[in-house]
Amino acid sequence: MAPELLVSNFERSRAFYLDVLGFDVLFTRQDPDFAYLSLGSAQLMLEADDESAWRTSPLEYPRGRGMNLQIEVEDVTHLHDTWYAVNDGQ
């Protein structure tokens, strides 16, 4: 199973999954921006939220409700430290 996440900021989301979590890009396209990502046996898709995006209902804040996405990693402390380094400690 590979969940597809509709994201409001594609570049920021892509950077998080690649630069912080260490995912690899398996496939990408534009218009709208889309990336199929992989980390070990975990796979997921990112798609930019635009007018052509498929939606089952209106999107409301906070987005991402109703789903639990869990990915096991070797070293969560390293990911935490990478996140803070990439985001200047914020």
N, C-alpha and C positions, 0 to 999 in steps of 0.2 A: 504494500500500500504506500502511495506517495501523496501526501496531502498537498493541495494547491492553496497557497496563501495569497489573498488579494491584499496588496500593500499600498499605503498612501504615499510612501516615499521609496521608490524602487531602488535608487542608488544607495541610500542609507541602509536599507534592508539587505541589499546584496553585499555591501561592505561589511555589515555585521556578521553575516553567515560565512563569508570568505575570510576576512581579515581577523575576526575575533574567534569564531568557532572552528575555522579551518576546513570548511566545506570546499569541495572542488566543483567546477562547472562541468556538467555533462553535455549540456545543450543550451543555446541562447538564441533569442531572436528579438526583433524590435517591432514596434507599432502594433500593439502595445509591447513595452518591454517585458520580457519573460526570461526566466532562467530555471533550468532543471539542475538541482544540486545534489551532491552525494558526500557523505561522511561515513566511512566504514559501510555498514549495512543500512544506514539511514539515508533516505532520499526524500526530498521535498521540492516543490515548485514555488517560485515567486512570480507573481504577475502584477504589473502596475495597474492600479485602479484608474480606469478611464471609462468613458461612456459606452465602450463596446464590451466591458466586463460583464460576465454572467453573474447575476445576483438572484438569490431566492427571496430576498426581502430587503427593505431599505437598511442601509448601514447607519448605525447610530453609535455614539461614543458610550462606553469604551468598546472599541472593536476587539474581536477575538473571543467574545463570550461564547460559552457553550462547547468549548473544545479543550481537551487536554493533550498537548503535544509533548511527549517525553522522549529525550534522546540520551542514552547513556554514553558517557565519555570517560577517558582514562584519567584525566587530571583536571578536575573542575577548578582547582585553585589557580592553575595556569590560565584558564579561560577568564576567570574573574580578574586576574592581574592584567591580562591583555585588554579586556574591556576598559579598565580604568586608564591604562596607558594610551589607548586610542582616543579616549574621551577626556583627556587631560584631568583625570581624577574626579570627574563628575558622574 
